[in-house]
Amino acid sequence: MNYARDSFNAFEVSKRDLPHVSLNGMEHQKRVKSETNLEPSKVIHLRSLSNEVRENDVKALGKPFGNVTNTLLMRNKGQAFLEFENVEMAHKMLNYYMYVTPNLHHKNICLQFSNHKEILKKEGSMSPREEETPASPVLKVIVTNIVYPVTIDVLQQVFQRCGDIQKIVTFTRNDQFHALIQYLSEREATCAKNLFHHQNIYNGCNTLSIGFSKLDNLVVKYNNDKMRDFTRPEPKPIPPEQLLVDPMTIASMQMAAMSPGMLPNPYSPHCFNPNSFAGIPTGFQLPGIAAMSLPGLHHPHQLIRGGSVLLVSNLDEQTAKCDDLFILFGHYGDVQRVKILFNKKDTALIQFSDSVMANAAQENLNGVKLYGKEMRVSKSKHDNVNMPKAEDEGKELTKDYNNSPLHRFKKPGSKNFQNIFRPIRTLHLSNIPESSSEDDIRVLFGEHGTITNFRFFPKDRRMALIQLDNVEDAIVCLIRVHNHKLSESSHLRVSFAKNEM
C-alpha cells in the first residue's frame, strides 16, 4: 500500500516540523486558501467549534506552531481566538492546515486570520459571558470516551434516578453519540444536569456532557432502539411460537444483567441487548434466561467497524520503536499492527482490533509526551495496515502483533475494560511475587525515572502503586517494565492508576 498521503512527501510546507499527518479534501484546501487572503495577523480566528471545546484545547491546537500568548473562547457562538507571539507563527499554523483538516473533539473546524491584531487583556480575562440555554425539561447529552456501548436502556438506568423519563431520542453527529432526554418537569432535568454532568457512566469511560435543549417536547413516532416514548403503552409480548426468530437464538443474545450500584459495573462485554435484534418488538423480554456469548464474539467492540487505524506523528525517530508503541497504545486497546513510515520515521500507523479501542487511545494519548516530544494522534485515512513484502525496503519497520500474548482485552469480561485511564505520574502494579521486595521494584523502575513514592496494597501485597517524578517518566516506565519477568512464574503487569498517590 502506498502511504504517501500520510507521509507528506508531496508537500512543501514545514515538513520537518509538522506534528500531525492527516490529509483533507481539495474542497477544504481551497476554502482555507480563500480565508487566508485576509491581511496576516498574529491572531487566528477559529469557527464551527463544538460545545465540548475548552480554552486548553484551543491553546493545544496552536502550541506546536509557536508560543501562544493569549486565547479567547466564545463557546455559545462556537468560536475562539488564538494569539501567537508573532505573525510568522500564525502563518505557519495556517500553512499547515491548508493540507490537514483541523479537528477538535471529533469535529472539523475552520481557521483564518482574524481582523484583530491582538486579543486585548481585558477580553482575555473578561470574555463575553456565555449565554446559557434556559432550563428545559429536555436535556441534551453527549457521550465521549465510549468503551462500552450506550443504549436507551443504559441511559434510562442512569437518568431515571432523578425522575421518570418521558422520552429518549438518540443519534450520531460528527462521530459523537448524542441523546435527547425528556423529563416531566424542568426541576427533574435540572437535578440530572447538576448531578451527572462530567460524570462517567462506567469506571473511567463513557463520559457524560449535559446541557439543556432548546426543545420543550420530543416527538417519537415509534419505539425502536434509537428512540423511545416511555409514556406510550408497550405492545404485549408475542408468544414464542409466533416469533420469526427462534427463542433459543434470542436467548443466546440476552444481555447480562448489570450489577447494582454510577453506574453499575458494565455488563458482560461479550453479550449485547437482544432488543436491538431485527424482528424483536419493543418491550419484548426473555426474563430468567442466563446470558450467553455469541460464537466468535469476544467483546462488544467487534460489533463496530472502520476507523481502527491511528496516525501518530511527531515521534522521536531515534528512540521510538514499534514495540514501544505497541506497549503504550496497547494500554487502551489490542494493537494488531504497527508501521513506522519509511520516508518519515517520526510518524507511525497503529492498527487496533476495532474503532472503539482506537478512539480510546486517541482521546487519552493525543498531546502526551513520549521521549521528549509531544505526540499528535489522529485517525488515519487507511482502513488497515498491510504487511510489507519480503523484498520491500524498510520491512523491519512494520510489525504484526495479532498473536501477541500481551493483549489486555482479549478475555471476555476482563477488568482491564474498567481500568482505562489517561497517563498520570502514578502507575498501578500487579502480579508481584512474594519474593520481590520494595527495594527490588524501586531499583527496576529507578533505571527509567525518578521515584517519588511507593506503597504495597495493605490487603494484597501482589499489587502496589508507584509514583514517578513526572508523567513522561511514568510512560517510559510502563513501556520498559510492563511484562518484566520478576520470577519464573510471574511477569509484572503495569498500567496507569486512576488517581495520583
C-alpha positions as CSV (number, residue, x, y, z in Angstrom):
1,M,0.0,0.0,0.0
2,N,1.2,3.5,-0.8
3,Y,1.3,5.6,2.4
4,A,2.4,8.8,0.6
5,R,-0.8,10.6,1.7
6,D,0.3,10.1,5.3
7,S,4.0,10.9,4.8
8,F,3.7,14.4,3.4
9,N,6.3,13.6,0.7
10,A,4.3,15.6,-1.9
11,F,4.0,18.8,0.1
12,E,6.3,21.8,0.5
13,V,5.2,23.2,3.9
14,S,7.3,22.9,7.0
15,K,7.8,19.1,6.5
16,R,10.1,18.6,9.4
17,D,8.1,20.5,12.0
18,L,4.5,19.3,11.2
19,P,3.1,17.4,14.2
20,H,0.0,15.9,12.6
21,V,-0.3,13.9,9.4
22,S,-3.9,13.6,8.1
23,L,-5.0,14.8,4.7
24,N,-8.2,16.5,3.8
25,G,-10.0,17.0,0.6
26,M,-9.3,19.7,-2.1
27,E,-12.6,21.4,-1.2
28,H,-11.4,22.2,2.3
29,Q,-7.9,23.2,1.0
30,K,-9.5,25.8,-1.4
31,R,-11.7,27.1,1.4
32,V,-8.8,27.6,3.8
33,K,-6.7,29.3,1.0
34,S,-9.5,31.8,0.3
35,E,-9.8,32.6,4.0
36,T,-6.1,33.2,4.3
37,N,-6.5,36.1,1.8
38,L,-7.2,38.2,4.9
39,E,-4.4,40.5,6.0
40,P,-1.9,38.4,8.1
41,S,-2.3,38.8,11.8
42,K,-0.8,37.0,14.8
43,V,-4.4,36.3,15.9
44,I,-6.2,33.2,14.4
45,H,-10.0,33.0,14.3
46,L,-11.5,29.6,14.9
47,R,-15.1,28.8,13.9
48,S,-17.5,25.8,14.0
49,L,-16.3,24.6,17.4
50,S,-18.3,22.1,19.4
51,N,-19.7,22.8,22.8
52,E,-17.0,20.4,24.3
53,V,-14.1,22.6,23.4
54,R,-12.3,24.3,26.2
55,E,-9.6,27.1,26.2
56,N,-6.9,24.5,26.8
57,D,-8.0,22.6,23.6
58,V,-7.6,25.8,21.6
59,K,-4.2,26.5,23.1
60,A,-3.1,23.0,22.5
61,L,-4.1,23.3,18.8
62,G,-1.7,26.2,18.3
63,K,1.1,25.1,20.6
64,P,3.0,23.0,18.0
65,F,3.5,26.1,15.9
66,G,4.9,28.6,18.4
67,N,4.3,30.4,21.6
68,V,0.6,31.0,22.3
69,T,0.3,34.3,24.3
70,N,-3.5,34.5,24.7
71,T,-6.8,32.8,23.9
72,L,-10.4,33.8,23.9
73,L,-13.2,31.2,23.8
74,M,-16.8,32.1,22.9
75,R,-18.5,28.7,23.4
76,N,-22.0,30.0,22.9
77,K,-21.0,31.2,19.4
78,G,-18.8,28.2,18.6
79,Q,-15.9,30.5,18.0
80,A,-12.5,31.2,19.5
81,F,-9.4,33.4,19.0
82,L,-5.8,32.2,19.3
83,E,-3.0,34.8,19.6
84,F,0.7,33.9,18.8
85,E,3.8,35.8,19.8
86,N,4.3,36.9,16.2
87,V,2.7,36.7,12.7
88,E,5.1,34.1,11.4
89,M,3.8,31.5,13.9
90,A,0.2,32.2,12.9
91,H,1.3,31.9,9.2
92,K,2.9,28.6,9.9
93,M,-0.3,27.2,11.5
94,L,-2.5,28.3,8.6
95,N,0.0,27.0,6.0
96,Y,-0.1,23.6,7.8
97,Y,-3.9,23.4,7.9
98,M,-4.1,24.1,4.2
99,Y,-3.3,20.4,3.8
100,V,-4.7,19.0,7.0
101,T,-8.2,19.1,8.3
102,P,-8.2,20.9,11.7
103,N,-10.2,18.9,14.2
104,L,-11.2,19.4,17.9
105,H,-13.3,16.9,19.8
106,H,-14.0,14.8,16.6
107,K,-15.4,17.9,14.8
108,N,-13.8,19.6,11.8
109,I,-13.3,23.3,12.3
110,C,-12.4,26.4,10.2
111,L,-9.4,28.6,10.6
112,Q,-8.5,32.0,9.2
113,F,-6.6,35.2,10.1
114,S,-8.5,37.4,12.4
115,N,-9.3,41.1,11.7
116,H,-8.0,41.8,15.2
117,K,-4.3,42.4,15.6
118,E,-4.3,41.2,19.2
119,I,-6.6,40.0,21.9
120,L,-7.0,42.8,24.4
121,K,-6.1,41.8,28.0
122,K,-9.5,42.8,29.3
123,E,-11.0,40.5,26.6
124,G,-8.8,37.6,27.7
125,S,-9.6,38.0,31.3
126,M,-13.2,39.1,30.9
127,S,-14.6,37.3,27.9
128,P,-18.2,37.9,27.0
129,R,-20.5,36.0,29.3
130,E,-21.7,32.9,27.6
131,E,-25.4,32.8,27.1
132,E,-26.8,29.7,28.7
133,T,-29.8,27.9,27.2
134,P,-32.8,28.4,29.6
135,A,-33.8,25.5,31.7
136,S,-35.9,22.9,29.9
137,P,-37.4,19.5,30.7
138,V,-35.3,18.2,27.8
139,L,-31.6,17.5,28.3
140,K,-29.0,17.5,25.5
141,V,-26.5,14.7,26.3
142,I,-23.2,13.9,24.6
143,V,-21.3,10.7,25.5
144,T,-17.5,10.7,24.8
145,N,-14.6,8.3,25.6
146,I,-17.0,5.4,24.8
147,V,-15.7,2.0,25.7
148,Y,-19.0,0.2,26.3
149,P,-22.0,0.6,24.0
150,V,-24.6,3.2,25.0
151,T,-28.2,2.1,24.6
152,I,-31.5,3.6,25.6
153,D,-31.8,1.1,28.4
154,V,-28.4,2.2,29.8
155,L,-29.4,5.9,29.6
156,Q,-32.7,5.2,31.3
157,Q,-30.9,3.4,34.2
158,V,-28.8,6.4,34.8
159,F,-31.2,9.3,34.3
160,Q,-34.3,7.8,36.0
161,R,-32.6,8.4,39.3
162,C,-33.8,12.0,39.1
163,G,-37.3,11.3,37.9
164,D,-39.4,9.4,35.5
165,I,-38.1,9.5,31.9
166,Q,-40.8,10.6,29.4
167,K,-38.9,10.2,26.1
168,I,-35.4,9.5,24.8
169,V,-34.1,10.1,21.3
170,T,-30.5,9.1,20.3
171,F,-28.4,9.9,17.2
172,T,-24.9,10.3,16.0
173,R,-23.5,13.7,14.9
174,N,-19.8,14.5,14.0
175,D,-18.9,10.9,15.0
176,Q,-20.2,11.6,18.6
177,F,-23.1,9.9,20.4
178,H,-25.9,12.3,21.2
179,A,-29.1,11.8,23.2
180,L,-32.1,14.0,24.0
181,I,-33.8,13.0,27.3
182,Q,-37.1,14.4,28.3
183,Y,-38.4,14.6,31.9
184,L,-41.8,15.6,33.2
185,S,-40.5,18.9,34.6
186,E,-37.6,21.3,34.4
187,R,-36.9,20.6,38.1
188,E,-36.1,17.0,37.4
189,A,-34.0,17.9,34.3
190,T,-32.0,20.4,36.3
191,C,-31.3,17.9,39.0
192,A,-30.0,15.4,36.5
193,K,-27.9,18.0,34.8
194,N,-26.3,19.1,38.1
195,L,-25.8,15.5,39.2
196,F,-24.5,13.8,36.1
197,H,-22.6,16.5,34.1
198,H,-19.0,15.4,33.5
199,Q,-19.6,12.1,35.3
200,N,-18.7,8.6,33.8
201,I,-21.4,6.0,33.2
202,Y,-18.8,3.4,33.9
203,N,-15.5,3.5,35.7
204,G,-13.1,5.7,33.7
205,C,-15.1,5.7,30.5
206,N,-18.4,6.7,28.7
207,T,-18.2,10.3,29.9
208,L,-21.4,12.5,30.0
209,S,-21.6,16.1,28.9
210,I,-25.0,17.6,29.6
211,G,-26.8,20.8,28.8
212,F,-30.4,22.0,28.3
213,S,-32.0,21.5,24.9
214,K,-33.9,24.3,23.2
215,L,-36.8,21.9,22.7
216,D,-39.6,21.5,25.2
217,N,-41.1,18.3,23.9
218,L,-39.6,15.5,21.9
219,V,-41.5,13.8,19.0
220,V,-41.2,10.0,19.0
221,K,-43.0,8.5,16.0
222,Y,-42.4,4.9,17.0
223,N,-40.3,3.0,19.5
224,N,-37.1,1.3,18.4
225,D,-33.5,1.0,19.5
226,K,-32.8,4.7,18.6
227,M,-35.9,6.4,20.2
228,R,-38.4,5.6,22.8
229,D,-41.6,7.1,24.3
230,F,-42.0,5.7,27.8
231,T,-45.5,7.2,28.1
232,R,-46.8,5.1,25.2
233,P,-48.1,1.7,26.2
234,E,-45.8,-1.1,25.1
235,P,-47.2,-3.8,22.8
236,K,-48.0,-7.1,24.5
237,P,-45.2,-9.8,24.3
238,I,-45.7,-12.0,21.3
239,P,-45.9,-15.7,22.2
240,P,-42.7,-17.6,21.4
241,E,-44.4,-19.8,18.8
242,Q,-45.4,-16.7,16.8
243,L,-41.9,-15.3,16.7
244,L,-40.0,-15.4,13.4
245,V,-36.8,-15.8,15.3
246,D,-36.1,-19.0,17.3
247,P,-36.4,-18.3,21.0
248,M,-33.1,-20.1,21.8
249,T,-31.3,-17.8,19.3
250,I,-32.7,-14.8,21.1
251,A,-31.7,-16.3,24.5
252,S,-28.1,-16.7,23.3
253,M,-28.1,-12.9,22.8
254,Q,-29.7,-12.0,26.1
255,M,-27.7,-9.2,27.7
256,A,-26.2,-10.0,31.1
257,A,-27.8,-8.2,34.0
258,M,-26.0,-5.0,35.1
259,S,-24.9,-5.2,38.8
260,P,-26.4,-2.6,41.0
261,G,-24.5,0.1,42.0
262,M,-22.9,5.5,38.9
263,L,-23.4,3.5,37.0
264,P,-23.4,-0.2,37.8
265,N,-20.5,-2.1,36.6
266,P,-20.5,-2.7,32.8
267,Y,-22.4,-5.7,31.6
268,S,-20.6,-8.7,30.3
269,P,-18.7,-7.4,27.3
270,H,-19.3,-10.5,25.2
271,C,-23.1,-10.1,25.2
272,F,-25.4,-7.4,23.8
273,N,-29.0,-6.3,24.1
274,P,-31.3,-8.6,22.3
275,N,-34.0,-5.9,21.9
276,S,-31.9,-4.3,19.2
277,F,-32.0,-7.5,17.2
278,A,-34.1,-7.2,14.0
279,G,-37.6,-8.6,14.3
280,I,-38.0,-8.4,18.1
281,P,-40.7,-5.9,19.1
282,T,-40.0,-3.2,21.5
283,G,-40.8,-4.2,25.1
284,F,-40.3,-7.9,24.5
285,Q,-38.1,-9.5,27.1
286,L,-37.0,-13.0,28.0
287,P,-36.6,-12.8,31.8
288,G,-34.8,-15.5,33.7
289,I,-32.7,-16.7,30.8
290,A,-29.0,-16.6,31.5
291,A,-26.8,-14.5,29.2
292,M,-24.8,-16.5,26.7
293,S,-22.0,-15.3,24.4
294,L,-22.2,-15.4,20.7
295,P,-19.7,-17.7,18.9
296,G,-16.6,-15.7,17.9
297,L,-17.7,-12.5,19.6
298,H,-15.2,-11.6,22.3
299,H,-16.4,-8.2,23.2
300,P,-18.9,-5.5,22.0
301,H,-16.2,-3.6,20.1
302,Q,-16.3,-6.3,17.4
303,L,-19.7,-5.0,16.5
304,I,-18.1,-1.7,15.4
305,R,-16.1,-1.5,12.2
306,G,-14.0,1.2,10.5
307,G,-11.7,3.8,11.8
308,S,-9.4,1.4,13.6
309,V,-6.1,2.8,12.3
310,L,-4.4,5.8,14.1
311,L,-1.8,8.1,12.7
312,V,0.8,9.1,15.3
313,S,3.2,11.8,14.4
314,N,5.9,14.0,16.0
315,L,7.7,10.9,17.4
316,D,11.4,10.8,18.3
317,E,12.5,8.8,15.4
318,Q,15.8,7.9,17.1
319,T,14.1,6.4,20.1
320,A,10.5,5.3,19.4
321,K,10.2,1.7,18.2
322,C,7.3,-0.5,17.1
323,D,7.4,-2.4,20.4
324,D,7.3,0.8,22.4
325,L,4.2,2.0,20.6
326,F,2.6,-1.5,20.9
327,I,3.0,-1.5,24.7
328,L,1.9,2.2,25.2
329,F,-1.1,2.2,22.8
330,G,-1.9,-1.4,23.9
331,H,-2.9,0.1,27.3
332,Y,-6.1,1.4,25.6
333,G,-6.8,-1.4,23.1
334,D,-5.5,-4.5,21.4
335,V,-3.0,-3.4,18.8
336,Q,-2.8,-5.6,15.8
337,R,0.0,-3.9,13.7
338,V,2.4,-1.0,14.0
339,K,4.1,0.6,11.0
340,I,6.7,3.3,11.2
341,L,6.8,5.2,7.8
342,F,10.0,4.6,5.9
343,N,10.2,8.1,4.5
344,K,9.1,9.8,7.6
345,K,10.3,7.9,10.7
346,D,8.7,10.3,13.2
347,T,5.3,9.1,12.0
348,A,3.6,5.7,12.6
349,L,0.4,3.9,11.7
350,I,-1.2,1.8,14.5
351,Q,-4.0,-0.6,13.8
352,F,-6.4,-1.7,16.6
353,S,-8.9,-4.5,16.7
354,D,-11.7,-2.0,16.3
355,S,-12.6,1.7,16.2
356,V,-13.7,2.0,19.8
357,M,-10.3,0.9,21.0
358,A,-8.7,3.4,18.6
359,N,-10.9,6.2,19.9
360,A,-9.9,5.4,23.4
361,A,-6.2,5.6,22.5
362,Q,-6.6,8.8,20.6
363,E,-8.5,10.6,23.4
364,N,-6.0,9.5,26.0
365,L,-2.7,9.9,24.2
366,N,-3.1,12.8,21.8
367,G,-0.8,15.6,23.1
368,V,1.1,13.3,25.5
369,K,4.9,13.5,25.6
370,L,6.9,10.4,24.6
371,Y,10.7,10.6,24.7
372,G,10.6,14.4,25.0
373,K,8.2,15.0,22.0
374,E,4.5,15.7,22.1
375,M,2.7,13.1,20.1
376,R,-0.1,14.1,17.7
377,V,-2.6,11.3,17.4
378,S,-5.4,11.3,14.8
379,K,-7.5,8.9,12.7
380,S,-5.8,7.7,9.6
381,K,-7.4,7.6,6.1
382,H,-6.4,3.9,5.9
383,D,-8.7,1.1,7.0
384,N,-5.8,-1.3,7.8
385,V,-2.0,-1.6,7.8
386,N,-0.7,-4.1,5.3
387,M,2.4,-6.1,6.0
388,P,5.3,-5.4,3.6
389,K,6.6,-7.9,1.0
390,A,9.8,-9.7,1.7
391,E,11.7,-7.7,-0.8
392,D,10.4,-4.3,0.4
393,E,12.9,-1.8,1.7
394,G,12.4,-1.0,5.4
395,K,10.2,-4.0,6.1
396,E,11.6,-4.2,9.6
397,L,9.7,-1.0,10.4
398,T,6.4,-2.9,10.3
399,K,5.4,-5.5,13.0
400,D,2.4,-7.8,13.4
401,Y,1.1,-8.3,16.9
402,N,-2.0,-10.3,16.2
403,N,-0.8,-13.3,18.2
404,S,0.9,-11.4,21.0
405,P,0.2,-12.7,24.5
406,L,0.3,-9.1,25.8
407,H,-3.1,-8.1,24.5
408,R,-5.0,-6.8,27.5
409,F,-8.6,-7.0,26.2
410,K,-9.0,-10.4,24.6
411,K,-10.5,-12.1,27.7
412,P,-14.3,-11.6,27.9
413,G,-15.3,-9.5,30.9
414,S,-11.7,-8.5,31.6
415,K,-11.3,-5.9,34.4
416,N,-9.0,-4.1,32.1
417,F,-12.1,-2.6,30.3
418,Q,-12.8,-0.8,33.6
419,N,-9.2,0.4,34.2
420,I,-8.6,2.7,31.2
421,F,-7.1,6.0,32.4
422,R,-5.2,8.8,30.9
423,P,-1.4,8.8,31.7
424,I,-0.6,10.2,35.1
425,R,2.6,10.0,37.3
426,T,1.2,7.1,39.3
427,L,1.4,3.5,38.0
428,H,-0.6,0.5,39.2
429,L,1.5,-2.7,39.5
430,S,0.1,-6.2,39.8
431,N,1.2,-9.8,39.7
432,I,4.1,-9.1,42.1
433,P,5.6,-12.3,43.6
434,E,6.2,-12.6,47.3
435,S,9.9,-12.8,46.6
436,S,10.1,-9.2,45.3
437,S,10.7,-6.5,47.8
438,E,10.1,-2.8,47.6
439,D,13.8,-2.2,47.0
440,D,13.8,-4.7,44.1
441,I,10.9,-2.8,42.5
442,R,12.5,0.6,43.2
443,V,15.7,-0.5,41.5
444,L,13.8,-1.8,38.5
445,F,11.8,1.4,37.9
446,G,14.7,3.7,39.0
447,E,16.6,2.8,35.8
448,H,13.9,4.7,33.8
449,G,12.7,7.5,36.0
450,T,12.8,9.2,39.4
451,I,10.6,7.6,42.0
452,T,8.8,9.9,44.5
453,N,6.5,7.4,46.3
454,F,5.8,3.7,46.6
455,R,3.4,1.5,48.6
456,F,2.1,-2.0,48.5
457,F,-1.7,-2.6,48.8
458,P,-2.4,-3.2,52.5
459,K,-4.6,-6.2,51.9
460,D,-2.9,-7.6,48.8
461,R,0.8,-7.4,48.5
462,R,0.7,-8.7,44.9
463,M,-0.3,-5.1,43.9
464,A,1.3,-1.8,44.5
465,L,1.3,1.9,43.5
466,I,4.5,3.7,42.4
467,Q,4.7,7.4,41.6
468,L,7.3,8.9,39.3
469,D,8.5,12.5,39.2
470,N,6.5,13.3,36.1
471,V,4.1,11.8,33.6
472,E,6.8,11.3,30.9
473,D,8.9,9.2,33.3
474,A,5.8,7.1,34.1
475,I,5.1,6.5,30.4
476,V,8.7,5.3,29.8
477,C,8.5,3.0,32.9
478,L,5.3,1.5,31.6
479,I,6.9,0.8,28.2
480,R,10.1,-0.6,29.6
481,V,8.9,-2.5,32.7
482,H,5.5,-3.9,31.7
483,N,5.7,-7.7,31.4
484,H,9.1,-7.7,33.1
485,K,9.9,-11.2,34.4
486,L,10.2,-11.0,38.2
487,S,10.3,-14.7,38.9
488,E,9.9,-18.0,36.9
489,S,6.1,-17.8,37.1
490,S,5.5,-14.0,37.4
491,H,5.6,-11.2,34.9
492,L,4.9,-7.7,36.2
493,R,1.8,-6.0,35.0
494,V,1.9,-2.2,34.7
495,S,-0.9,0.3,34.0
496,F,-1.8,3.9,34.7
497,A,-3.6,4.3,38.0
498,K,-6.9,6.1,38.3
499,N,-5.6,8.7,40.8
500,E,-2.3,10.1,41.9
501,M,-0.9,8.9,45.2
